[in-house]
Each structure stands twice: as structure tokens, then as C-alpha cells.
Amino acid sequence: MAEPSESTEPTGLTDLVADVLQVAAAEVTDDTGPATSAAWTSLRHVQIVARVEKTYGIRLTAREVRGCRSVGALRGVLAEKRETP
């Protein structure tokens, strides 16, 4: 699976989250998470994690999954995973 380029990743992640949450991409910001969006339920959280893992070809630890409570946090974990060989 080809890894998305860094220049398209933010839009890709935003679109991915918007798709799972079934909201417009314009509504998704780095602050979007369960505390700011009624659409981000525990089930949707699992769906977002599963889609991110499949799309980006990575595996998140249980700690990382629990820590990804916003798009910004998820973006940070993705950046760390890319830096790790």
C-alpha cells in the first residue's frame, strides 16, 4: 500500500474523519473529538482508528488509541509513526 505524501495527509485525514463521522470536511478541525463533536461516539472512535490503520498501513497501540481524543492528537501520532522506521 502506497503511503500518502505529507502534503496530502492533512486533507486526507480530515476527509477520512469527516467520512466516518458523516459530517462535512469543513466541520473537522484539529480540535474535533468526542468533547467537541456529538458525532464522535465510542463506536466512531473505533471506526476512525480502524480506517487510519488501514489507510496509512500502521498499527496503533492501545495507549495511542486511548490518547487519540482529537484529530490533532491523531495527526501527531501519525507524524510519530512516520518518523519511526
PDB file with one MODEL, atoms N, CA, C and O in Angstrom:
MODEL        1
ATOM      1  N   MET A   1       0.846  -1.179   0.000  1.00  0.00           N
ATOM      2  CA  MET A   1       0.000   0.000   0.000  1.00  0.00           C
ATOM      3  C   MET A   1       0.888   1.238   0.000  1.00  0.00           C
ATOM      4  O   MET A   1       1.799   1.362   0.819  1.00  0.00           O
ATOM      5  N   ALA A   2       0.619   2.137  -0.911  1.00  0.00           N
ATOM      6  CA  ALA A   2       1.416   3.355  -1.006  1.00  0.00           C
ATOM      7  C   ALA A   2       1.068   4.291   0.135  1.00  0.00           C
ATOM      8  O   ALA A   2      -0.098   4.470   0.485  1.00  0.00           O
ATOM      9  N   GLU A   3       2.099   4.879   0.705  1.00  0.00           N
ATOM     10  CA  GLU A   3       1.883   5.829   1.795  1.00  0.00           C
ATOM     11  C   GLU A   3       1.568   7.198   1.206  1.00  0.00           C
ATOM     12  O   GLU A   3       2.276   7.661   0.311  1.00  0.00           O
ATOM     13  N   PRO A   4       0.493   7.864   1.704  1.00  0.00           N
ATOM     14  CA  PRO A   4       0.180   9.203   1.199  1.00  0.00           C
ATOM     15  C   PRO A   4       1.319  10.160   1.482  1.00  0.00           C
ATOM     16  O   PRO A   4       2.020  10.019   2.484  1.00  0.00           O
ATOM     17  N   SER A   5       1.507  11.131   0.604  1.00  0.00           N
ATOM     18  CA  SER A   5       2.564  12.112   0.820  1.00  0.00           C
ATOM     19  C   SER A   5       2.163  13.062   1.937  1.00  0.00           C
ATOM     20  O   SER A   5       0.979  13.246   2.222  1.00  0.00           O
ATOM     21  N   GLU A   6       3.164  13.658   2.561  1.00  0.00           N
ATOM     22  CA  GLU A   6       2.880  14.565   3.669  1.00  0.00           C
ATOM     23  C   GLU A   6       2.057  15.764   3.221  1.00  0.00           C
ATOM     24  O   GLU A   6       1.278  16.300   4.010  1.00  0.00           O
ATOM     25  N   SER A   7       2.210  16.191   1.984  1.00  0.00           N
ATOM     26  CA  SER A   7       1.465  17.362   1.534  1.00  0.00           C
ATOM     27  C   SER A   7      -0.022  17.086   1.408  1.00  0.00           C
ATOM     28  O   SER A   7      -0.823  18.017   1.483  1.00  0.00           O
ATOM     29  N   THR A   8      -0.420  15.811   1.215  1.00  0.00           N
ATOM     30  CA  THR A   8      -1.839  15.499   1.105  1.00  0.00           C
ATOM     31  C   THR A   8      -2.410  14.898   2.383  1.00  0.00           C
ATOM     32  O   THR A   8      -3.627  14.747   2.490  1.00  0.00           O
ATOM     33  N   GLU A   9      -1.586  14.559   3.336  1.00  0.00           N
ATOM     34  CA  GLU A   9      -2.038  13.901   4.553  1.00  0.00           C
ATOM     35  C   GLU A   9      -3.065  14.693   5.342  1.00  0.00           C
ATOM     36  O   GLU A   9      -4.077  14.114   5.739  1.00  0.00           O
ATOM     37  N   PRO A  10      -2.869  15.979   5.593  1.00  0.00           N
ATOM     38  CA  PRO A  10      -3.871  16.674   6.397  1.00  0.00           C
ATOM     39  C   PRO A  10      -5.263  16.624   5.777  1.00  0.00           C
ATOM     40  O   PRO A  10      -6.246  16.368   6.472  1.00  0.00           O
ATOM     41  N   THR A  11      -5.348  16.867   4.474  1.00  0.00           N
ATOM     42  CA  THR A  11      -6.644  16.799   3.816  1.00  0.00           C
ATOM     43  C   THR A  11      -7.166  15.377   3.860  1.00  0.00           C
ATOM     44  O   THR A  11      -8.354  15.162   4.100  1.00  0.00           O
ATOM     45  N   GLY A  12      -6.296  14.398   3.633  1.00  0.00           N
ATOM     46  CA  GLY A  12      -6.702  13.005   3.681  1.00  0.00           C
ATOM     47  C   GLY A  12      -7.231  12.609   5.043  1.00  0.00           C
ATOM     48  O   GLY A  12      -8.265  11.945   5.132  1.00  0.00           O
ATOM     49  N   LEU A  13      -6.553  12.996   6.100  1.00  0.00           N
ATOM     50  CA  LEU A  13      -7.011  12.668   7.446  1.00  0.00           C
ATOM     51  C   LEU A  13      -8.320  13.381   7.751  1.00  0.00           C
ATOM     52  O   LEU A  13      -9.232  12.784   8.323  1.00  0.00           O
ATOM     53  N   THR A  14      -8.418  14.628   7.380  1.00  0.00           N
ATOM     54  CA  THR A  14      -9.651  15.383   7.594  1.00  0.00           C
ATOM     55  C   THR A  14     -10.810  14.723   6.870  1.00  0.00           C
ATOM     56  O   THR A  14     -11.886  14.545   7.441  1.00  0.00           O
ATOM     57  N   ASP A  15     -10.593  14.361   5.613  1.00  0.00           N
ATOM     58  CA  ASP A  15     -11.641  13.709   4.835  1.00  0.00           C
ATOM     59  C   ASP A  15     -12.015  12.356   5.433  1.00  0.00           C
ATOM     60  O   ASP A  15     -13.192  11.999   5.475  1.00  0.00           O
ATOM     61  N   LEU A  16     -11.022  11.607   5.892  1.00  0.00           N
ATOM     62  CA  LEU A  16     -11.269  10.305   6.498  1.00  0.00           C
ATOM     63  C   LEU A  16     -12.159  10.458   7.737  1.00  0.00           C
ATOM     64  O   LEU A  16     -13.160   9.755   7.880  1.00  0.00           O
ATOM     65  N   VAL A  17     -11.790  11.372   8.618  1.00  0.00           N
ATOM     66  CA  VAL A  17     -12.572  11.596   9.841  1.00  0.00           C
ATOM     67  C   VAL A  17     -13.974  12.093   9.496  1.00  0.00           C
ATOM     68  O   VAL A  17     -14.956  11.635  10.080  1.00  0.00           O
ATOM     69  N   ALA A  18     -14.070  13.018   8.560  1.00  0.00           N
ATOM     70  CA  ALA A  18     -15.374  13.533   8.151  1.00  0.00           C
ATOM     71  C   ALA A  18     -16.255  12.415   7.609  1.00  0.00           C
ATOM     72  O   ALA A  18     -17.450  12.363   7.903  1.00  0.00           O
ATOM     73  N   ASP A  19     -15.671  11.528   6.823  1.00  0.00           N
ATOM     74  CA  ASP A  19     -16.416  10.412   6.255  1.00  0.00           C
ATOM     75  C   ASP A  19     -16.944   9.491   7.349  1.00  0.00           C
ATOM     76  O   ASP A  19     -18.114   9.108   7.324  1.00  0.00           O
ATOM     77  N   VAL A  20     -16.103   9.136   8.295  1.00  0.00           N
ATOM     78  CA  VAL A  20     -16.526   8.252   9.378  1.00  0.00           C
ATOM     79  C   VAL A  20     -17.593   8.928  10.246  1.00  0.00           C
ATOM     80  O   VAL A  20     -18.570   8.293  10.643  1.00  0.00           O
ATOM     81  N   LEU A  21     -17.401  10.207  10.535  1.00  0.00           N
ATOM     82  CA  LEU A  21     -18.360  10.930  11.376  1.00  0.00           C
ATOM     83  C   LEU A  21     -19.611  11.340  10.620  1.00  0.00           C
ATOM     84  O   LEU A  21     -20.601  11.755  11.222  1.00  0.00           O
ATOM     85  N   GLN A  22     -19.566  11.224   9.296  1.00  0.00           N
ATOM     86  CA  GLN A  22     -20.671  11.624   8.425  1.00  0.00           C
ATOM     87  C   GLN A  22     -21.014  13.102   8.603  1.00  0.00           C
ATOM     88  O   GLN A  22     -22.172  13.483   8.771  1.00  0.00           O
ATOM     89  N   VAL A  23     -19.950  13.927   8.560  1.00  0.00           N
ATOM     90  CA  VAL A  23     -20.092  15.377   8.608  1.00  0.00           C
ATOM     91  C   VAL A  23     -19.282  15.959   7.459  1.00  0.00           C
ATOM     92  O   VAL A  23     -18.479  15.261   6.839  1.00  0.00           O
ATOM     93  N   ALA A  24     -19.497  17.235   7.178  1.00  0.00           N
ATOM     94  CA  ALA A  24     -18.729  17.900   6.129  1.00  0.00           C
ATOM     95  C   ALA A  24     -17.281  18.066   6.574  1.00  0.00           C
ATOM     96  O   ALA A  24     -17.009  18.320   7.747  1.00  0.00           O
ATOM     97  N   ALA A  25     -16.361  17.923   5.635  1.00  0.00           N
ATOM     98  CA  ALA A  25     -14.940  18.074   5.950  1.00  0.00           C
ATOM     99  C   ALA A  25     -14.652  19.448   6.544  1.00  0.00           C
ATOM    100  O   ALA A  25     -13.741  19.587   7.360  1.00  0.00           O
ATOM    101  N   ALA A  26     -15.405  20.450   6.151  1.00  0.00           N
ATOM    102  CA  ALA A  26     -15.215  21.804   6.671  1.00  0.00           C
ATOM    103  C   ALA A  26     -15.497  21.883   8.178  1.00  0.00           C
ATOM    104  O   ALA A  26     -15.051  22.818   8.843  1.00  0.00           O
ATOM    105  N   GLU A  27     -16.227  20.914   8.708  1.00  0.00           N
ATOM    106  CA  GLU A  27     -16.546  20.899  10.138  1.00  0.00           C
ATOM    107  C   GLU A  27     -15.438  20.244  10.968  1.00  0.00           C
ATOM    108  O   GLU A  27     -15.457  20.322  12.197  1.00  0.00           O
ATOM    109  N   VAL A  28     -14.478  19.604  10.306  1.00  0.00           N
ATOM    110  CA  VAL A  28     -13.432  18.866  11.012  1.00  0.00           C
ATOM    111  C   VAL A  28     -12.186  19.736  11.140  1.00  0.00           C
ATOM    112  O   VAL A  28     -11.623  20.189  10.144  1.00  0.00           O
ATOM    113  N   THR A  29     -11.766  19.961  12.390  1.00  0.00           N
ATOM    114  CA  THR A  29     -10.547  20.716  12.679  1.00  0.00           C
ATOM    115  C   THR A  29      -9.663  19.856  13.587  1.00  0.00           C
ATOM    116  O   THR A  29     -10.054  18.752  13.968  1.00  0.00           O
ATOM    117  N   ASP A  30      -8.493  20.350  13.926  1.00  0.00           N
ATOM    118  CA  ASP A  30      -7.623  19.619  14.847  1.00  0.00           C
ATOM    119  C   ASP A  30      -8.263  19.458  16.223  1.00  0.00           C
ATOM    120  O   ASP A  30      -7.894  18.547  16.965  1.00  0.00           O
ATOM    121  N   ASP A  31      -9.205  20.314  16.576  1.00  0.00           N
ATOM    122  CA  ASP A  31      -9.874  20.228  17.870  1.00  0.00           C
ATOM    123  C   ASP A  31     -11.050  19.252  17.868  1.00  0.00           C
ATOM    124  O   ASP A  31     -11.588  18.938  18.930  1.00  0.00           O
ATOM    125  N   THR A  32     -11.451  18.776  16.710  1.00  0.00           N
ATOM    126  CA  THR A  32     -12.588  17.861  16.618  1.00  0.00           C
ATOM    127  C   THR A  32     -12.269  16.571  17.363  1.00  0.00           C
ATOM    128  O   THR A  32     -11.228  15.951  17.145  1.00  0.00           O
ATOM    129  N   GLY A  33     -13.170  16.183  18.234  1.00  0.00           N
ATOM    130  CA  GLY A  33     -13.028  14.975  19.031  1.00  0.00           C
ATOM    131  C   GLY A  33     -14.315  14.729  19.785  1.00  0.00           C
ATOM    132  O   GLY A  33     -15.295  15.443  19.573  1.00  0.00           O
ATOM    133  N   PRO A  34     -14.339  13.750  20.650  1.00  0.00           N
ATOM    134  CA  PRO A  34     -15.571  13.451  21.385  1.00  0.00           C
ATOM    135  C   PRO A  34     -16.045  14.597  22.279  1.00  0.00           C
ATOM    136  O   PRO A  34     -17.237  14.705  22.563  1.00  0.00           O
ATOM    137  N   ALA A  35     -15.134  15.438  22.716  1.00  0.00           N
ATOM    138  CA  ALA A  35     -15.517  16.558  23.580  1.00  0.00           C
ATOM    139  C   ALA A  35     -16.146  17.707  22.795  1.00  0.00           C
ATOM    140  O   ALA A  35     -16.832  18.552  23.370  1.00  0.00           O
ATOM    141  N   THR A  36     -15.913  17.739  21.480  1.00  0.00           N
ATOM    142  CA  THR A  36     -16.398  18.865  20.682  1.00  0.00           C
ATOM    143  C   THR A  36     -17.401  18.465  19.605  1.00  0.00           C
ATOM    144  O   THR A  36     -18.010  19.334  18.980  1.00  0.00           O
ATOM    145  N   SER A  37     -17.584  17.167  19.378  1.00  0.00           N
ATOM    146  CA  SER A  37     -18.476  16.708  18.320  1.00  0.00           C
ATOM    147  C   SER A  37     -19.355  15.571  18.829  1.00  0.00           C
ATOM    148  O   SER A  37     -18.856  14.534  19.265  1.00  0.00           O
ATOM    149  N   ALA A  38     -20.661  15.777  18.767  1.00  0.00           N
ATOM    150  CA  ALA A  38     -21.604  14.738  19.184  1.00  0.00           C
ATOM    151  C   ALA A  38     -21.512  13.521  18.262  1.00  0.00           C
ATOM    152  O   ALA A  38     -21.879  12.414  18.655  1.00  0.00           O
ATOM    153  N   ALA A  39     -21.030  13.724  17.052  1.00  0.00           N
ATOM    154  CA  ALA A  39     -20.908  12.626  16.094  1.00  0.00           C
ATOM    155  C   ALA A  39     -19.772  11.666  16.467  1.00  0.00           C
ATOM    156  O   ALA A  39     -19.775  10.514  16.033  1.00  0.00           O
ATOM    157  N   TRP A  40     -18.793  12.130  17.271  1.00  0.00           N
ATOM    158  CA  TRP A  40     -17.634  11.305  17.630  1.00  0.00           C
ATOM    159  C   TRP A  40     -18.001  10.472  18.853  1.00  0.00           C
ATOM    160  O   TRP A  40     -17.723  10.863  19.987  1.00  0.00           O
ATOM    161  N   THR A  41     -18.625   9.328  18.617  1.00  0.00           N
ATOM    162  CA  THR A  41     -19.018   8.407  19.683  1.00  0.00           C
ATOM    163  C   THR A  41     -17.906   7.378  19.885  1.00  0.00           C
ATOM    164  O   THR A  41     -16.918   7.372  19.151  1.00  0.00           O
ATOM    165  N   SER A  42     -18.070   6.520  20.870  1.00  0.00           N
ATOM    166  CA  SER A  42     -17.053   5.491  21.103  1.00  0.00           C
ATOM    167  C   SER A  42     -16.976   4.535  19.906  1.00  0.00           C
ATOM    168  O   SER A  42     -15.886   4.097  19.540  1.00  0.00           O
ATOM    169  N   LEU A  43     -18.101   4.213  19.303  1.00  0.00           N
ATOM    170  CA  LEU A  43     -18.080   3.355  18.116  1.00  0.00           C
ATOM    171  C   LEU A  43     -17.366   4.052  16.961  1.00  0.00           C
ATOM    172  O   LEU A  43     -16.560   3.435  16.264  1.00  0.00           O
ATOM    173  N   ARG A  44     -17.657   5.317  16.760  1.00  0.00           N
ATOM    174  CA  ARG A  44     -16.995   6.059  15.684  1.00  0.00           C
ATOM    175  C   ARG A  44     -15.496   6.184  15.947  1.00  0.00           C
ATOM    176  O   ARG A  44     -14.702   6.198  15.007  1.00  0.00           O
ATOM    177  N   HIS A  45     -15.111   6.275  17.205  1.00  0.00           N
ATOM    178  CA  HIS A  45     -13.688   6.342  17.556  1.00  0.00           C
ATOM    179  C   HIS A  45     -12.977   5.081  17.064  1.00  0.00           C
ATOM    180  O   HIS A  45     -11.909   5.155  16.455  1.00  0.00           O
ATOM    181  N   VAL A  46     -13.579   3.931  17.335  1.00  0.00           N
ATOM    182  CA  VAL A  46     -13.016   2.656  16.888  1.00  0.00           C
ATOM    183  C   VAL A  46     -12.969   2.616  15.360  1.00  0.00           C
ATOM    184  O   VAL A  46     -11.987   2.149  14.782  1.00  0.00           O
ATOM    185  N   GLN A  47     -14.018   3.101  14.710  1.00  0.00           N
ATOM    186  CA  GLN A  47     -14.053   3.112  13.246  1.00  0.00           C
ATOM    187  C   GLN A  47     -12.974   4.029  12.675  1.00  0.00           C
ATOM    188  O   GLN A  47     -12.336   3.689  11.679  1.00  0.00           O
ATOM    189  N   ILE A  48     -12.770   5.179  13.295  1.00  0.00           N
ATOM    190  CA  ILE A  48     -11.720   6.103  12.848  1.00  0.00           C
ATOM    191  C   ILE A  48     -10.357   5.433  12.976  1.00  0.00           C
ATOM    192  O   ILE A  48      -9.551   5.478  12.047  1.00  0.00           O
ATOM    193  N   VAL A  49     -10.097   4.815  14.118  1.00  0.00           N
ATOM    194  CA  VAL A  49      -8.814   4.146  14.338  1.00  0.00           C
ATOM    195  C   VAL A  49      -8.606   3.045  13.301  1.00  0.00           C
ATOM    196  O   VAL A  49      -7.523   2.934  12.726  1.00  0.00           O
ATOM    197  N   ALA A  50      -9.615   2.244  13.063  1.00  0.00           N
ATOM    198  CA  ALA A  50      -9.501   1.154  12.089  1.00  0.00           C
ATOM    199  C   ALA A  50      -9.216   1.688  10.687  1.00  0.00           C
ATOM    200  O   ALA A  50      -8.381   1.139   9.969  1.00  0.00           O
ATOM    201  N   ARG A  51      -9.906   2.755  10.300  1.00  0.00           N
ATOM    202  CA  ARG A  51      -9.679   3.343   8.971  1.00  0.00           C
ATOM    203  C   ARG A  51      -8.293   3.960   8.857  1.00  0.00           C
ATOM    204  O   ARG A  51      -7.645   3.844   7.817  1.00  0.00           O
ATOM    205  N   VAL A  52      -7.839   4.611   9.914  1.00  0.00           N
ATOM    206  CA  VAL A  52      -6.493   5.207   9.906  1.00  0.00           C
ATOM    207  C   VAL A  52      -5.444   4.106   9.763  1.00  0.00           C
ATOM    208  O   VAL A  52      -4.514   4.228   8.966  1.00  0.00           O
ATOM    209  N   GLU A  53      -5.596   3.035  10.536  1.00  0.00           N
ATOM    210  CA  GLU A  53      -4.632   1.939  10.453  1.00  0.00           C
ATOM    211  C   GLU A  53      -4.601   1.342   9.048  1.00  0.00           C
ATOM    212  O   GLU A  53      -3.527   1.080   8.507  1.00  0.00           O
ATOM    213  N   LYS A  54      -5.758   1.132   8.467  1.00  0.00           N
ATOM    214  CA  LYS A  54      -5.827   0.546   7.122  1.00  0.00           C
ATOM    215  C   LYS A  54      -5.297   1.518   6.069  1.00  0.00           C
ATOM    216  O   LYS A  54      -4.517   1.122   5.203  1.00  0.00           O
ATOM    217  N   THR A  55      -5.704   2.764   6.131  1.00  0.00           N
ATOM    218  CA  THR A  55      -5.323   3.768   5.138  1.00  0.00           C
ATOM    219  C   THR A  55      -3.830   4.055   5.162  1.00  0.00           C
ATOM    220  O   THR A  55      -3.201   4.161   4.110  1.00  0.00           O
ATOM    221  N   TYR A  56      -3.261   4.182   6.353  1.00  0.00           N
ATOM    222  CA  TYR A  56      -1.862   4.569   6.484  1.00  0.00           C
ATOM    223  C   TYR A  56      -0.918   3.382   6.708  1.00  0.00           C
ATOM    224  O   TYR A  56       0.294   3.566   6.826  1.00  0.00           O
ATOM    225  N   GLY A  57      -1.471   2.172   6.767  1.00  0.00           N
ATOM    226  CA  GLY A  57      -0.643   0.989   6.911  1.00  0.00           C
ATOM    227  C   GLY A  57       0.144   0.949   8.210  1.00  0.00           C
ATOM    228  O   GLY A  57       1.305   0.540   8.232  1.00  0.00           O
ATOM    229  N   ILE A  58      -0.497   1.377   9.292  1.00  0.00           N
ATOM    230  CA  ILE A  58       0.161   1.401  10.604  1.00  0.00           C
ATOM    231  C   ILE A  58      -0.663   0.622  11.613  1.00  0.00           C
ATOM    232  O   ILE A  58      -1.803   0.244  11.340  1.00  0.00           O
ATOM    233  N   ARG A  59      -0.082   0.385  12.776  1.00  0.00           N
ATOM    234  CA  ARG A  59      -0.790  -0.199  13.911  1.00  0.00           C
ATOM    235  C   ARG A  59      -0.637   0.745  15.089  1.00  0.00           C
ATOM    236  O   ARG A  59       0.465   1.202  15.394  1.00  0.00           O
ATOM    237  N   LEU A  60      -1.753   1.033  15.749  1.00  0.00           N
ATOM    238  CA  LEU A  60      -1.717   1.878  16.936  1.00  0.00           C
ATOM    239  C   LEU A  60      -1.781   0.994  18.172  1.00  0.00           C
ATOM    240  O   LEU A  60      -2.514   0.005  18.204  1.00  0.00           O
ATOM    241  N   THR A  61      -1.014   1.356  19.181  1.00  0.00           N
ATOM    242  CA  THR A  61      -1.071   0.632  20.449  1.00  0.00           C
ATOM    243  C   THR A  61      -2.344   1.035  21.181  1.00  0.00           C
ATOM    244  O   THR A  61      -2.979   2.031  20.835  1.00  0.00           O
ATOM    245  N   ALA A  62      -2.708   0.264  22.184  1.00  0.00           N
ATOM    246  CA  ALA A  62      -3.895   0.590  22.982  1.00  0.00           C
ATOM    247  C   ALA A  62      -3.745   1.978  23.615  1.00  0.00           C
ATOM    248  O   ALA A  62      -4.710   2.739  23.690  1.00  0.00           O
ATOM    249  N   ARG A  63      -2.547   2.297  24.063  1.00  0.00           N
ATOM    250  CA  ARG A  63      -2.292   3.612  24.666  1.00  0.00           C
ATOM    251  C   ARG A  63      -2.500   4.723  23.632  1.00  0.00           C
ATOM    252  O   ARG A  63      -3.101   5.754  23.934  1.00  0.00           O
ATOM    253  N   GLU A  64      -2.002   4.508  22.419  1.00  0.00           N
ATOM    254  CA  GLU A  64      -2.168   5.510  21.359  1.00  0.00           C
ATOM    255  C   GLU A  64      -3.643   5.685  21.001  1.00  0.00           C
ATOM    256  O   GLU A  64      -4.102   6.804  20.775  1.00  0.00           O
ATOM    257  N   VAL A  65      -4.378   4.584  20.952  1.00  0.00           N
ATOM    258  CA  VAL A  65      -5.810   4.651  20.640  1.00  0.00           C
ATOM    259  C   VAL A  65      -6.534   5.474  21.697  1.00  0.00           C
ATOM    260  O   VAL A  65      -7.360   6.325  21.368  1.00  0.00           O
ATOM    261  N   ARG A  66      -6.226   5.221  22.967  1.00  0.00           N
ATOM    262  CA  ARG A  66      -6.865   5.988  24.048  1.00  0.00           C
ATOM    263  C   ARG A  66      -6.454   7.452  24.011  1.00  0.00           C
ATOM    264  O   ARG A  66      -7.247   8.324  24.367  1.00  0.00           O
ATOM    265  N   GLY A  67      -5.232   7.733  23.586  1.00  0.00           N
ATOM    266  CA  GLY A  67      -4.730   9.101  23.559  1.00  0.00           C
ATOM    267  C   GLY A  67      -5.203   9.928  22.382  1.00  0.00           C
ATOM    268  O   GLY A  67      -5.080  11.153  22.394  1.00  0.00           O
ATOM    269  N   CYS A  68      -5.735   9.284  21.380  1.00  0.00           N
ATOM    270  CA  CYS A  68      -6.202   9.996  20.178  1.00  0.00           C
ATOM    271  C   CYS A  68      -7.615  10.509  20.402  1.00  0.00           C
ATOM    272  O   CYS A  68      -8.582   9.973  19.859  1.00  0.00           O
ATOM    273  N   ARG A  69      -7.716  11.544  21.200  1.00  0.00           N
ATOM    274  CA  ARG A  69      -9.034  12.095  21.536  1.00  0.00           C
ATOM    275  C   ARG A  69      -9.374  13.331  20.721  1.00  0.00           C
ATOM    276  O   ARG A  69     -10.311  14.058  21.050  1.00  0.00           O
ATOM    277  N   SER A  70      -8.612  13.572  19.655  1.00  0.00           N
ATOM    278  CA  SER A  70      -8.914  14.666  18.732  1.00  0.00           C
ATOM    279  C   SER A  70      -8.188  14.394  17.423  1.00  0.00           C
ATOM    280  O   SER A  70      -7.286  13.560  17.357  1.00  0.00           O
ATOM    281  N   VAL A  71      -8.592  15.102  16.399  1.00  0.00           N
ATOM    282  CA  VAL A  71      -7.919  14.975  15.107  1.00  0.00           C
ATOM    283  C   VAL A  71      -6.460  15.407  15.248  1.00  0.00           C
ATOM    284  O   VAL A  71      -5.573  14.787  14.662  1.00  0.00           O
ATOM    285  N   GLY A  72      -6.210  16.451  16.009  1.00  0.00           N
ATOM    286  CA  GLY A  72      -4.848  16.925  16.209  1.00  0.00           C
ATOM    287  C   GLY A  72      -3.974  15.875  16.875  1.00  0.00           C
ATOM    288  O   GLY A  72      -2.824  15.684  16.479  1.00  0.00           O
ATOM    289  N   ALA A  73      -4.509  15.186  17.889  1.00  0.00           N
ATOM    290  CA  ALA A  73      -3.758  14.128  18.558  1.00  0.00           C
ATOM    291  C   ALA A  73      -3.488  12.975  17.597  1.00  0.00           C
ATOM    292  O   ALA A  73      -2.407  12.387  17.603  1.00  0.00           O
ATOM    293  N   LEU A  74      -4.471  12.665  16.782  1.00  0.00           N
ATOM    294  CA  LEU A  74      -4.306  11.605  15.793  1.00  0.00           C
ATOM    295  C   LEU A  74      -3.250  11.984  14.764  1.00  0.00           C
ATOM    296  O   LEU A  74      -2.442  11.151  14.354  1.00  0.00           O
ATOM    297  N   ARG A  75      -3.264  13.237  14.354  1.00  0.00           N
ATOM    298  CA  ARG A  75      -2.259  13.739  13.406  1.00  0.00           C
ATOM    299  C   ARG A  75      -0.848  13.623  14.017  1.00  0.00           C
ATOM    300  O   ARG A  75       0.107  13.287  13.317  1.00  0.00           O
ATOM    301  N   GLY A  76      -0.727  13.901  15.314  1.00  0.00           N
ATOM    302  CA  GLY A  76       0.559  13.795  16.000  1.00  0.00           C
ATOM    303  C   GLY A  76       1.065  12.361  16.045  1.00  0.00           C
ATOM    304  O   GLY A  76       2.254  12.116  15.838  1.00  0.00           O
ATOM    305  N   VAL A  77       0.180  11.420  16.311  1.00  0.00           N
ATOM    306  CA  VAL A  77       0.565  10.011  16.342  1.00  0.00           C
ATOM    307  C   VAL A  77       0.995   9.569  14.947  1.00  0.00           C
ATOM    308  O   VAL A  77       1.974   8.837  14.802  1.00  0.00           O
ATOM    309  N   LEU A  78       0.274  10.004  13.927  1.00  0.00           N
ATOM    310  CA  LEU A  78       0.666   9.667  12.551  1.00  0.00           C
ATOM    311  C   LEU A  78       2.059  10.195  12.239  1.00  0.00           C
ATOM    312  O   LEU A  78       2.866   9.500  11.622  1.00  0.00           O
ATOM    313  N   ALA A  79       2.343  11.416  12.661  1.00  0.00           N
ATOM    314  CA  ALA A  79       3.660  12.005  12.411  1.00  0.00           C
ATOM    315  C   ALA A  79       4.751  11.189  13.116  1.00  0.00           C
ATOM    316  O   ALA A  79       5.810  10.940  12.540  1.00  0.00           O
ATOM    317  N   GLU A  80       4.492  10.776  14.357  1.00  0.00           N
ATOM    318  CA  GLU A  80       5.469   9.949  15.087  1.00  0.00           C
ATOM    319  C   GLU A  80       5.703   8.624  14.402  1.00  0.00           C
ATOM    320  O   GLU A  80       6.842   8.166  14.310  1.00  0.00           O
ATOM    321  N   LYS A  81       4.629   7.994  13.915  1.00  0.00           N
ATOM    322  CA  LYS A  81       4.740   6.695  13.249  1.00  0.00           C
ATOM    323  C   LYS A  81       5.561   6.816  11.969  1.00  0.00           C
ATOM    324  O   LYS A  81       6.295   5.894  11.614  1.00  0.00           O
ATOM    325  N   ARG A  82       5.443   7.918  11.293  1.00  0.00           N
ATOM    326  CA  ARG A  82       6.189   8.123  10.052  1.00  0.00           C
ATOM    327  C   ARG A  82       7.670   8.292  10.327  1.00  0.00           C
ATOM    328  O   ARG A  82       8.500   7.910   9.502  1.00  0.00           O
ATOM    329  N   GLU A  83       8.013   8.858  11.473  1.00  0.00           N
ATOM    330  CA  GLU A  83       9.410   9.076  11.834  1.00  0.00           C
ATOM    331  C   GLU A  83      10.086   7.805  12.311  1.00  0.00           C
ATOM    332  O   GLU A  83      11.309   7.686  12.242  1.00  0.00           O
ATOM    333  N   THR A  84       9.295   6.849  12.797  1.00  0.00           N
ATOM    334  CA  THR A  84       9.826   5.599  13.321  1.00  0.00           C
ATOM    335  C   THR A  84       9.991   4.601  12.183  1.00  0.00           C
ATOM    336  O   THR A  84       9.028   4.306  11.475  1.00  0.00           O
ATOM    337  N   PRO A  85      11.206   4.078  11.998  1.00  0.00           N
ATOM    338  CA  PRO A  85      11.421   3.122  10.906  1.00  0.00           C
ATOM    339  C   PRO A  85      10.686   1.824  11.111  1.00  0.00           C
ATOM    340  O   PRO A  85      10.773   0.926  10.274  1.00  0.00           O
TER     341      PRO A  85
ENDMDL
END
